[in-house]
Each structure stands twice: as C-alpha cells, then as structure tokens.
Amino acid sequence: MGTKDWFKESERFNEAAAFYDMYRPSYPSALIERIIGEASLTTESRILEIGAGSGKASELFLDRGYELTYIAVPMLLQAYGQLFP
C-alpha cells in the first residue's frame, strides 16, 4: 500500500466545484425551517457545518442571520492524512 498525498487528493473536490454549484439545486426552505425547529435554534445559536461543499445549505442559514462556521472536506482529508500518513 503506497503513501497517499492527502493534500493532492483533497484538491480533487475543487475540480468539480463549479459544476456542482451550477447544477445542484438548493435545499427547500421548508427543510431549513424544519432543522431550525427540530434543533431549537435561536437567533443566538451558532452552527457548525462539516463538509459544507459549495455552501448551498450554509447560505440559507446565513440568510436567516445565524452565525456559521464550516469545515470543508479538503480540510478534513488533509487532517486525516496527517493523522494516518
């Protein structure tokens, strides 16, 4: 089993990002409202999104005034590569 270059592997996601963002529909507003209700989010709530992709869901929460922090998949792959070289 060879050693992977996790940084190089993580860049694969960037190659298709523009197409993904262009053709992937957004999430329904009702879904976001359901998440807000089920999670009992308030205007003071902060959201952590893991694997935000092109930010389609992030945008909907930000539009509603939530503070949002995200961890992108390439960041996760890079961290994984450092943990398991």
C-alpha positions as CSV (number, residue, x, y, z in Angstrom):
1,M,0.0,0.0,0.0
2,G,1.5,3.3,-1.1
3,T,1.6,6.6,0.7
4,K,-1.1,9.0,-0.5
5,D,-0.6,12.7,-0.9
6,W,-3.7,13.8,1.1
7,F,-3.3,17.4,0.1
8,K,-3.3,16.5,-3.6
9,E,-6.2,14.1,-3.1
10,S,-8.2,16.8,-1.4
11,E,-7.8,19.1,-4.4
12,R,-10.0,16.7,-6.5
13,F,-13.1,18.2,-4.9
14,N,-12.1,21.6,-6.3
15,E,-12.0,20.3,-9.9
16,A,-15.8,19.8,-9.9
17,A,-16.9,22.5,-7.5
18,A,-18.1,25.0,-10.2
19,F,-20.2,22.4,-12.0
20,Y,-21.6,21.1,-8.7
21,D,-22.6,24.6,-7.6
22,M,-24.1,25.4,-11.0
23,Y,-26.3,22.2,-11.4
24,R,-27.0,21.2,-7.8
25,P,-30.4,22.7,-6.7
26,S,-30.6,24.5,-3.4
27,Y,-32.3,23.0,-0.4
28,P,-36.1,23.6,0.1
29,S,-36.8,26.4,2.6
30,A,-39.2,24.1,4.5
31,L,-36.2,21.7,5.2
32,I,-34.2,24.5,6.7
33,E,-37.2,25.6,8.8
34,R,-37.6,22.0,10.0
35,I,-33.9,21.8,11.0
36,I,-34.2,25.1,12.9
37,G,-37.3,23.8,14.7
38,E,-36.0,20.3,15.5
39,A,-32.7,21.7,16.7
40,S,-34.5,24.5,18.7
41,L,-32.2,27.1,17.2
42,T,-32.5,30.7,18.3
43,T,-31.1,33.9,16.9
44,E,-28.2,33.4,19.3
45,S,-27.4,29.9,18.1
46,R,-24.1,29.2,16.3
47,I,-23.9,26.4,13.7
48,L,-21.0,24.2,12.8
49,E,-21.3,22.6,9.4
50,I,-19.0,19.8,8.4
51,G,-18.5,19.2,4.7
52,A,-20.2,22.4,3.5
53,G,-19.4,21.7,-0.1
54,S,-20.3,24.8,-2.2
55,G,-22.3,26.3,0.7
56,K,-25.8,25.8,-0.6
57,A,-27.2,25.0,2.9
58,S,-24.8,27.4,4.6
59,E,-26.2,30.3,2.5
60,L,-29.7,29.5,3.7
61,F,-28.8,29.6,7.4
62,L,-26.7,32.8,6.9
63,D,-29.6,34.5,5.1
64,R,-31.6,33.8,8.3
65,G,-29.0,35.6,10.4
66,Y,-27.2,32.6,12.0
67,E,-23.5,32.6,12.8
68,L,-22.0,29.7,10.9
69,T,-18.6,28.0,10.9
70,Y,-17.8,25.3,8.5
71,I,-15.1,22.7,7.9
72,A,-14.5,21.9,4.3
73,V,-13.9,18.3,3.1
74,P,-10.4,19.1,1.8
75,M,-9.5,20.3,5.3
76,L,-10.7,17.0,6.7
77,L,-8.7,15.0,4.2
78,Q,-5.6,17.0,5.0
79,A,-6.1,16.4,8.7
80,Y,-6.7,12.7,8.1
81,G,-3.5,12.5,6.0
82,Q,-1.6,14.0,8.9
83,L,-3.0,11.6,11.4
84,F,-2.6,8.5,9.2
85,P,0.4,9.0,6.8
